[in-house]
Amino acid sequence: QGVTVIHCDNQNAIHLTKGQMYHERTKHIGIKYYFIRDIIATGKVLVRKINTKENPADMFTKPLPVYEFKQCLDLVGVHCL
């Protein structure tokens, strides 16, 4: 099938997927999330850093100024007529 690539703009989240960070605020992570780490360790899923300016998902997750929203639309290939 191939590798599934997940793009993430949060460096701390990427470190957590690799198990490279532990402190008081991460000890609450449930066992089900370790399953995700195992899948990443097998190479079936790859987490890559994406620059915030190149992340079209931002238009769904946070309020943006109009010019940034239009840039996200361009990234996904939606053009206003």
Buried (B, 14 or more C-beta within 10 A) or exposed (E): EEEEEBBBBEEEEBBBBEEEEEEEEEEEEEEEEEEBBEEBEEEEBEBEEBEEEEBBBBBEEEEEEEEBEBBBBEBEEEEEE
